[in-house]
Amino acid sequence: MGRRFDLLAVPCLLVLVALNQIRLAHTSWLSPWKGGGFGMFSSTDDPGQRFIGTEAVDSSDRPIAIKMSFPGGILSTSSARRLSCIPDQGLLQLVADQMLRLPFVPTGIRRESLIEKVRSGNPQSRLPVPAEGGEPPVYRVLTNRDPRVDPGRLTVLRRLTLQMWRLEFDPGTCRVTVRRMPISATSEVSPR
């Protein structure tokens, strides 16, 4: 009896892991590359092909573009990886709620600060002048590594929607397409 159990235990365990991975891939959007990896060679849906899209509105009700990142304190590295491997509505909502409380700055703020520092020390320098107008700026969360920022450059959000997206390969057209996953979270500050 013991020998037969030894021969069947590993294959049975492997079948259970495979069935669980298939179940999670179809019910919880688990990446086929994770949870056992049994679908990794049949899919391009690995966690690196997934991203979080944003729709944000600032305190003046203007839509703004947000560069998605996880600044320290919002999510640990393992939680951020988990969110892309097996998206979770509750975790995404937690991220949206926490990001809504943070100040945002234009993504080029560090570069602009460096250019100003060099110009103040050498007025004849031929560094590029930041363009006024043109494309609307893309914003990101203010971090402690940023230079001192004029409070007028800070932006606070009134509403933020996070949506999970993934890249898919369409074998019929041989093209990569972007598909929205049915997982999103919206957080909003009530108007005062």
ZAFI-382367 format. One record per residue (C-alpha): residue number from 1; x, y, z; residue in one letter. Coordinates in pm, 1 decimal. Layout:
! residues N
{mardo NUM, {X, Y, Z}, 'A'}
...
//
This chain:
! residues 192
{mardo 1, {0.0, 0.0, 0.0}, 'M'}
{mardo 2, {279.6, 245.3, 89.3}, 'G'}
{mardo 3, {462.9, 193.3, -239.7}, 'R'}
{mardo 4, {144.7, 250.4, -444.3}, 'R'}
{mardo 5, {74.0, 570.7, -249.1}, 'F'}
{mardo 6, {429.3, 692.5, -316.3}, 'D'}
{mardo 7, {384.8, 633.3, -689.2}, 'L'}
{mardo 8, {48.4, 811.1, -708.8}, 'L'}
{mardo 9, {99.5, 1098.8, -462.0}, 'A'}
{mardo 10, {316.9, 1321.3, -680.8}, 'V'}
{mardo 11, {111.1, 1282.6, -1004.1}, 'P'}
{mardo 12, {-214.7, 1341.6, -810.6}, 'C'}
{mardo 13, {-71.4, 1648.9, -643.0}, 'L'}
{mardo 14, {45.9, 1780.3, -980.9}, 'L'}
{mardo 15, {-302.1, 1729.0, -1130.3}, 'V'}
{mardo 16, {-459.5, 1915.4, -834.2}, 'L'}
{mardo 17, {-220.3, 2208.6, -873.2}, 'V'}
{mardo 18, {-290.7, 2221.1, -1249.1}, 'A'}
{mardo 19, {-668.6, 2212.0, -1199.4}, 'L'}
{mardo 20, {-649.5, 2485.8, -935.4}, 'N'}
{mardo 21, {-434.5, 2701.6, -1165.3}, 'Q'}
{mardo 22, {-682.0, 2657.2, -1452.5}, 'I'}
{mardo 23, {-973.5, 2742.6, -1219.3}, 'R'}
{mardo 24, {-803.6, 3060.7, -1094.7}, 'L'}
{mardo 25, {-704.3, 3164.0, -1448.7}, 'A'}
{mardo 26, {-1069.0, 3145.5, -1556.0}, 'H'}
{mardo 27, {-1239.8, 3283.9, -1243.7}, 'T'}
{mardo 28, {-990.3, 3527.1, -1086.0}, 'S'}
{mardo 29, {-785.6, 3649.0, -1384.3}, 'W'}
{mardo 30, {-475.0, 3467.8, -1261.8}, 'L'}
{mardo 31, {-199.9, 3503.7, -1518.5}, 'S'}
{mardo 32, {-141.4, 3166.2, -1690.3}, 'P'}
{mardo 33, {227.5, 3223.7, -1617.4}, 'W'}
{mardo 34, {166.8, 3203.5, -1241.2}, 'K'}
{mardo 35, {5.4, 2959.6, -1000.5}, 'G'}
{mardo 36, {190.6, 2663.4, -1144.1}, 'G'}
{mardo 37, {258.6, 2809.5, -1487.2}, 'G'}
{mardo 38, {75.3, 2535.5, -1676.5}, 'F'}
{mardo 39, {-52.0, 2779.5, -1939.2}, 'G'}
{mardo 40, {261.1, 2985.2, -1983.6}, 'M'}
{mardo 41, {357.4, 2841.7, -2320.7}, 'F'}
{mardo 42, {7.6, 2883.8, -2461.4}, 'S'}
{mardo 43, {-40.0, 3248.4, -2364.1}, 'S'}
{mardo 44, {128.9, 3586.0, -2382.3}, 'T'}
{mardo 45, {-67.2, 3697.0, -2073.5}, 'D'}
{mardo 46, {221.8, 3718.0, -1831.7}, 'D'}
{mardo 47, {221.2, 3978.3, -1550.2}, 'P'}
{mardo 48, {459.3, 4202.6, -1746.4}, 'G'}
{mardo 49, {189.2, 4240.4, -2013.0}, 'Q'}
{mardo 50, {-61.9, 4378.3, -1761.7}, 'R'}
{mardo 51, {-87.7, 4736.9, -1648.5}, 'F'}
{mardo 52, {-309.2, 4973.4, -1456.0}, 'I'}
{mardo 53, {-479.5, 5243.5, -1657.3}, 'G'}
{mardo 54, {-593.1, 5563.5, -1488.2}, 'T'}
{mardo 55, {-865.7, 5820.0, -1531.9}, 'E'}
{mardo 56, {-814.8, 6117.7, -1303.4}, 'A'}
{mardo 57, {-989.5, 6446.9, -1241.3}, 'V'}
{mardo 58, {-820.0, 6723.9, -1044.9}, 'D'}
{mardo 59, {-983.2, 6950.6, -786.8}, 'S'}
{mardo 60, {-1090.0, 7189.0, -1068.4}, 'S'}
{mardo 61, {-1275.7, 6906.7, -1247.7}, 'D'}
{mardo 62, {-1017.0, 6893.4, -1529.0}, 'R'}
{mardo 63, {-913.2, 6550.1, -1657.5}, 'P'}
{mardo 64, {-540.9, 6491.8, -1608.0}, 'I'}
{mardo 65, {-301.4, 6220.9, -1719.4}, 'A'}
{mardo 66, {-141.9, 6014.2, -1443.2}, 'I'}
{mardo 67, {173.1, 5804.1, -1472.2}, 'K'}
{mardo 68, {94.6, 5501.2, -1260.9}, 'M'}
{mardo 69, {352.8, 5399.5, -1003.5}, 'S'}
{mardo 70, {346.7, 5264.2, -653.0}, 'F'}
{mardo 71, {526.4, 5512.7, -431.2}, 'P'}
{mardo 72, {653.2, 5386.8, -98.5}, 'G'}
{mardo 73, {381.8, 5322.5, 154.5}, 'G'}
{mardo 74, {97.6, 5246.4, -87.0}, 'I'}
{mardo 75, {193.7, 4891.1, -179.7}, 'L'}
{mardo 76, {483.1, 4664.9, -101.5}, 'S'}
{mardo 77, {673.1, 4523.4, -398.3}, 'T'}
{mardo 78, {517.1, 4181.0, -340.9}, 'S'}
{mardo 79, {164.1, 4328.2, -328.1}, 'S'}
{mardo 80, {225.2, 4520.9, -651.0}, 'A'}
{mardo 81, {343.4, 4198.4, -817.8}, 'R'}
{mardo 82, {44.1, 4013.2, -680.6}, 'R'}
{mardo 83, {-189.7, 4279.0, -821.4}, 'L'}
{mardo 84, {-54.4, 4218.4, -1172.3}, 'S'}
{mardo 85, {-49.5, 3837.1, -1134.2}, 'C'}
{mardo 86, {-395.8, 3791.9, -983.9}, 'I'}
{mardo 87, {-584.9, 4122.4, -983.9}, 'P'}
{mardo 88, {-790.5, 4181.8, -673.0}, 'D'}
{mardo 89, {-1076.8, 4431.4, -654.5}, 'Q'}
{mardo 90, {-1016.8, 4506.3, -285.8}, 'G'}
{mardo 91, {-644.5, 4570.6, -332.6}, 'L'}
{mardo 92, {-707.1, 4792.8, -634.3}, 'L'}
{mardo 93, {-965.8, 4990.1, -434.0}, 'Q'}
{mardo 94, {-715.3, 5032.1, -149.4}, 'L'}
{mardo 95, {-459.4, 5172.7, -395.1}, 'V'}
{mardo 96, {-716.4, 5415.4, -543.9}, 'A'}
{mardo 97, {-825.3, 5535.8, -198.3}, 'D'}
{mardo 98, {-467.3, 5592.6, -83.5}, 'Q'}
{mardo 99, {-354.4, 5763.0, -406.0}, 'M'}
{mardo 100, {-644.3, 6007.6, -384.5}, 'L'}
{mardo 101, {-494.2, 6147.9, -63.1}, 'R'}
{mardo 102, {-150.7, 6214.9, -215.5}, 'L'}
{mardo 103, {-21.4, 6527.3, -393.0}, 'P'}
{mardo 104, {75.6, 6495.1, -760.3}, 'F'}
{mardo 105, {340.8, 6683.8, -958.5}, 'V'}
{mardo 106, {429.3, 6702.3, -1327.8}, 'P'}
{mardo 107, {661.2, 6413.8, -1422.4}, 'T'}
{mardo 108, {930.5, 6655.2, -1546.6}, 'G'}
{mardo 109, {965.8, 6835.7, -1213.2}, 'I'}
{mardo 110, {1308.0, 6685.2, -1130.2}, 'R'}
{mardo 111, {1448.2, 6769.1, -1473.4}, 'R'}
{mardo 112, {1314.8, 7125.3, -1455.2}, 'E'}
{mardo 113, {1470.7, 7169.4, -1110.7}, 'S'}
{mardo 114, {1807.2, 7044.9, -1236.1}, 'L'}
{mardo 115, {1793.9, 7278.4, -1538.3}, 'I'}
{mardo 116, {1714.5, 7574.8, -1310.9}, 'E'}
{mardo 117, {2003.7, 7482.9, -1078.6}, 'K'}
{mardo 118, {2250.7, 7467.7, -1369.1}, 'V'}
{mardo 119, {2117.2, 7793.5, -1518.3}, 'R'}
{mardo 120, {2147.7, 7978.7, -1187.2}, 'S'}
{mardo 121, {2514.2, 7875.4, -1165.3}, 'G'}
{mardo 122, {2587.1, 7935.2, -1534.1}, 'N'}
{mardo 123, {2350.2, 8180.0, -1711.2}, 'P'}
{mardo 124, {2520.4, 8118.5, -2049.2}, 'Q'}
{mardo 125, {2438.7, 7746.8, -2047.8}, 'S'}
{mardo 126, {2247.8, 7622.7, -2351.6}, 'R'}
{mardo 127, {2013.9, 7385.0, -2177.0}, 'L'}
{mardo 128, {1669.7, 7337.7, -2328.4}, 'P'}
{mardo 129, {1394.7, 7563.5, -2199.7}, 'V'}
{mardo 130, {1089.1, 7374.3, -2072.2}, 'P'}
{mardo 131, {809.0, 7429.5, -2323.8}, 'A'}
{mardo 132, {509.6, 7633.6, -2213.4}, 'E'}
{mardo 133, {171.8, 7520.3, -2339.4}, 'G'}
{mardo 134, {191.1, 7234.9, -2589.3}, 'G'}
{mardo 135, {106.9, 6892.2, -2454.9}, 'E'}
{mardo 136, {-67.4, 6883.9, -2117.6}, 'P'}
{mardo 137, {167.6, 6753.0, -1848.1}, 'P'}
{mardo 138, {156.0, 6400.4, -1718.1}, 'V'}
{mardo 139, {143.0, 6382.7, -1338.6}, 'Y'}
{mardo 140, {283.8, 6138.9, -1084.6}, 'R'}
{mardo 141, {282.5, 6110.2, -708.2}, 'V'}
{mardo 142, {514.1, 6352.4, -525.0}, 'L'}
{mardo 143, {793.7, 6160.0, -349.4}, 'T'}
{mardo 144, {1050.7, 6253.4, -86.9}, 'N'}
{mardo 145, {1322.0, 6240.6, -359.9}, 'R'}
{mardo 146, {1164.8, 6532.4, -545.1}, 'D'}
{mardo 147, {1312.5, 6880.8, -515.3}, 'P'}
{mardo 148, {1127.7, 7140.4, -314.1}, 'R'}
{mardo 149, {813.1, 7209.2, -516.3}, 'V'}
{mardo 150, {622.8, 7535.7, -541.2}, 'D'}
{mardo 151, {279.5, 7464.3, -386.4}, 'P'}
{mardo 152, {119.4, 7606.0, -702.9}, 'G'}
{mardo 153, {265.9, 7311.2, -899.5}, 'R'}
{mardo 154, {104.6, 7052.3, -672.6}, 'L'}
{mardo 155, {-217.0, 6892.1, -791.8}, 'T'}
{mardo 156, {-468.7, 6705.9, -579.6}, 'V'}
{mardo 157, {-721.7, 6469.8, -726.9}, 'L'}
{mardo 158, {-1095.6, 6479.2, -680.9}, 'R'}
{mardo 159, {-1164.7, 6147.7, -853.3}, 'R'}
{mardo 160, {-943.1, 5859.7, -956.2}, 'L'}
{mardo 161, {-1039.9, 5543.8, -1142.8}, 'T'}
{mardo 162, {-792.5, 5258.3, -1177.2}, 'L'}
{mardo 163, {-854.4, 4985.5, -1435.1}, 'Q'}
{mardo 164, {-664.6, 4664.5, -1502.7}, 'M'}
{mardo 165, {-563.3, 4611.0, -1866.6}, 'W'}
{mardo 166, {-369.0, 4341.0, -2045.8}, 'R'}
{mardo 167, {-204.6, 4293.6, -2381.3}, 'L'}
{mardo 168, {-334.7, 4001.2, -2585.7}, 'E'}
{mardo 169, {-214.8, 3839.1, -2903.5}, 'F'}
{mardo 170, {-491.5, 3781.1, -3156.7}, 'D'}
{mardo 171, {-389.0, 3476.4, -3362.7}, 'P'}
{mardo 172, {-654.3, 3555.5, -3626.5}, 'G'}
{mardo 173, {-505.1, 3894.3, -3714.5}, 'T'}
{mardo 174, {-152.5, 3834.1, -3579.9}, 'C'}
{mardo 175, {-178.6, 4160.1, -3386.7}, 'R'}
{mardo 176, {-135.8, 4260.1, -3027.0}, 'V'}
{mardo 177, {-445.6, 4421.2, -2880.6}, 'T'}
{mardo 178, {-520.6, 4585.2, -2548.2}, 'V'}
{mardo 179, {-809.4, 4443.9, -2348.5}, 'R'}
{mardo 180, {-967.1, 4588.2, -2037.2}, 'R'}
{mardo 181, {-1007.9, 4337.7, -1757.5}, 'M'}
{mardo 182, {-1335.6, 4356.8, -1559.8}, 'P'}
{mardo 183, {-1155.5, 4485.6, -1251.4}, 'I'}
{mardo 184, {-1159.6, 4855.1, -1166.1}, 'S'}
{mardo 185, {-1179.6, 5081.5, -863.6}, 'A'}
{mardo 186, {-1299.9, 5440.0, -828.6}, 'T'}
{mardo 187, {-1230.2, 5670.9, -539.9}, 'S'}
{mardo 188, {-1373.7, 6020.2, -507.9}, 'E'}
{mardo 189, {-1348.1, 6311.5, -270.0}, 'V'}
{mardo 190, {-1686.7, 6465.2, -205.1}, 'S'}
{mardo 191, {-1704.5, 6832.9, -308.5}, 'P'}
{mardo 192, {-1687.6, 7079.4, -19.1}, 'R'}
//
